[in-house]
């Protein structure tokens, strides 16, 4: 038996979560069993822990945790052997399937990648889905023409996990970065990661004023969506792109077609959930190339399984900075 954070639903439809012992026989089917060392706290995890399950959880009882890193215990897949260190992000683990908020997890081998040389499992989870998504976004922007010395790159939701890692990586690559945040107390933190300018959220989080504004941003990584996205589109430079990675500000936005038609801008949707294995390996290799590992300690805050319910409420309210790394064995 081992510990897991388990969500249960009673006969009245009310959900509750607590750390409890479960049997290894209770784990779902899969061809690799992993002894989890670390998981993380993401916005999706908090949604899974909410009363409605955020529309993500399909069956109860459920073990959330969309990321995990640990050591292979058993494997019937030739790619992995006992003792191998592995990472899981995406593939609806922690949503449709039991996830990483447990000391043991069983998954399909296709959902795993090896921990890159030079990283330990704590550092891997300091990066996790947020870092994987941030680097996917940077790669997409580069594929669509992002270059140095063409003006600042805008990063919204800057103090969150994706924003923090995006800033650190972009700064390491030599880009000028403007960070958008609604939390002025994070200014020193964001500048420490490499942001060159801080833009208060209220200055840009407005409905579009006119179809085109001054050409300002050479690229954008947007975690907010909503009205802010509509406004940002009209401020992009000619042929620039916005990589959309989240919708913390709303799933619906009002925009004009004019920036697309007259400036040739691109709106790029970034999906980190179902990326194929080959692309995942490319992304993790790029992470090792462009993300300063020394900055991980500035981004990550440690926690344990029992902290998750309280922290999940905070992340939904925009009160969590950077990354939360969960030691599932504490």
N, C-alpha and C positions, 0 to 999 in steps of 0.2 A: 504494500500500500504506500501511497505517497500523497503529498499535499497538492491541492489545486484550488484556484478560485472558481467556484461553481455558481452559476446563476440558475435559479429554479423558479418556476411559476406555479402559484397555488390554484385551487379550483375557482377562485374569483378573478383570475387573470393577473394577479399582482406578482411582480417579480422581486426577488431578493437575492443577494449574493453574499457568500462568506467563504473563507478558506476552510476546507474540510478534506478528510482523507478519502481517496478513491482507490479502487482496485485497478491494477494494470489490465485486467480482463475487461474493464469498462471502456477502455480506449477504442475508438473506431478502427475500422480496417485500414491497413496501409502496409507497405513493404519495408519501411524503415522505422525503427523505434529510436528515439533520441532522448538522452538524459539532458534536459534543458538546464543551462546555467544562467542565462539572462533573457529577459524579454524587454519590451518597452511599453510606454503609454502613448497612444496615438488618439487622434480625434475619433476615429472609427471605433476604437476600444471603448471610449466613453459612451458613444452611441449604443453599442452593444449592451452596456451596463445600465442604460436608461430604461424606464418602465416599458417603453414600446419596443425596445431592442433596436431602435433606430431604423427599422425596416430591413435590418441586416440578418438578424437571428431568425432562423426558420423553425428550429425545434429546441425544446427544453427537456431535460437540463442541458446546460451549455457551458463550455469553458472558453472564454474569450482569449484574446492575445494574438494580434495579427502578425507579430514578429517573434522569432526566437532564434537563439544561437546556443549550440551545445555540442555534445559528443555522441556519436553513433554508438548505440548499445547492441542492436541487432539489425541485420539487413539481409534481404533476399535479392537485392539488386547488386549487380557486379560493380557498379560505380562506387559503392560505399562499403566500407569495412568497419568493424568495431574499432573505436578509437579515433576515427576521422572527425574533425571539427567541421560543422556545417551551419549554414544560415538558411532561414526560411523567411521570405517576405512575399506577400500577395497570395494569389490562387484561392482567395476567399477563406484561407485558414483564419480561425478566430471569428469568422462570420457564419458561413454555412457549415464549417467543420470545426471541431474542437481545436483550440489553439494553444499558445505558448504560456498561458498563466497556470502552468503546472510543472511539476518536476519531471514528468515524463510526457512525451507526445508521440503519436504514431501517424505518419503521413506517407504520401506517395513520393517516391524518390525523385520524380520529375519536379517536385516543388522545392527541392533543395539545391544549394550551390555550396562548394567548398569555401571555408573561411580563407580569404586571400593570405598568402605569406606576408608576414609583417604585422598582421592584426591578431589580437586576442578576441575572445568572445564578448568581453565587455565593450571593447572598442567597436566591434562589429554591430552591436546593438545601440551604441551611441550614434551610429550612422543609420542603420535600420531602413525601414520604409521611407522615412523622411529624407535621408541622404540619397537613397536610391532614386527617389522621385526628383530631388533637386538636380542630380547629375543628369538624369534623363532629360530634364527641361533644358539644361545648359547645352547638352549635345544636340537637341532639336533646334535651339536657337542658332547654334553654330552651323548646323546643316542648312539653315535658311539665311545665312549671310551675316551673322553677328561677327563683328571684328573689333579689335582693339582700336582705341583712339577715334571712335565715331560718336563719342558722347556717353553719358551715363546710362547704365542699366538700372531699371526700376525693379525693386523687390518689395512686394506688398506682403502683409502679414509677417513682417520681417523678424519679429522676436519669437515666432513659432519655430517648430522643428525644421520644416522645409526651408523657411526663410533664413534661419540661422546658418544652416549648412550651405545654402546657395550663396550667401554673402561671403562666407569663409572661402569657398571654392573660387568664386568669381574674383575676389581680391587676390587670391594666390595666382590666378591666371593673368592678373594685371589690369582688370577692368575697373573703371570708376563706377561706384555704386551709390544709388540713392535709396535709402531704406524708408519704407512707409510704416508707421506704427501709431497706434492710439495710446501707447504707454510711454510717456516722456521719461519715466524712470529707467527705461532700458537703453537710453541714448549711449551711455558709456559702454555698456555691453555690446551694442551693435557696432560702435566705432572700434571696439577692441577686436571684433571679428573682421573688420576691414571696410565697413561702410564709410564713405567719404562725406555723405550728407544725410541728415535725418529730415524727413518730411512728415509733419503731423497729419494723421489720417483725415482729420476734418477738412484739410485744405484740398483734398482730392476726392474724398468720398461723397460725391455729389452727382446728381443726374447731369447728363450732358448739357452744356450751355450752348454750344454751337457745334456743328458737325466736325469742323476742323479748328484746332487750336495751334499754338506754336509748336513746331517740330522740336521735341525735347528729348525723347528717350530712344536710344539705339536698340533696346530690347527690353523685355519685361518678363519677370516670373511672377505670376499672379495667383495668390492663394485665397483671394477674397471673392472674386466674381461680383455679382450684384451691380448696383449702380456705379461702383468704382470702376469696374471693367468697361462699362460704356463710356465713361469719361476718359479713361486711359487710351482707348483706341484712337480717339481724336488727337492725342498728343504724341503719337508715335512718329518717328522719322520715316522718310521715304523708304519703302521696301523693308521696314523693320517688322519684327514679329513679337507677339505676346504668347508665352507658353502658359497655358491655364492649367493649374494643378489642384485647385480647390474651390469651394463655394461657401466659405465661412460667412460671407456677407450676403448670401442668397443665391438661389439656383437660377433666378430669372433676371435678365438685365435688358435695358433699353439702349439701343445703339442706332447709329446711322450707317447706311451702306457707303457713304461718301469716302471715309478713310480707306476703304478697300478699293474703291474705284479710282480715286484721284492720287492716292499715295501707295497703292499696291501692297498694303500691309497684310500680314498673315496672322490668323488666330489658330494656335496649335494646341490641340487637346493632348494632354499627357496622361496616359494610363500606365500605372505601375503594377497593376494586379496580374495581368495575364501575359506579360512579356515572356517570350520563349527563352529557353535555357541559354542558347547562344548569345542572345542580346543581354541577358543578365550577366554573363561572364564578361562581356565587353564593358558593361556599366561598372561592375566592381573593379575591373582593371583601371578604368578611367578614374574611379574614386581614389584609388591608390596613387594615381599620377597627379591629381589636381587638388586633393583635399589635404591640408596640413594636419597630420595626425596629432601634432602638438596642441592644436586648438580644441581637440575633442573634450579635454577636461573643462574647458570654458563653457562648452555647449551642454554637457551631460550632468544630470543630477541623479544620485542613486536613490532607490526606494526598494521596498519589499512588498510581497504579495498583499499583506494586510493594509498597505497604504493606498491601494488602487481605487477602492470605491470613493474615498474622499478626493483623491487627485483627479478622478474622472469628472467630478462635478466642477472642479477648478478649470480643467482644460476646456470644458464646454462654455465656460464663462470668460475664456480668454485670459486666464490668470496663471498659466503655466508658461515659463520661458524655456526656450531651447528644447532639449531632449530629456526625458525621464527614463532611466535604465533600471529595470526591475530585476533584482536578485531573487529568483524564485525559490532559492534554498534558504531564505531568511524569513 
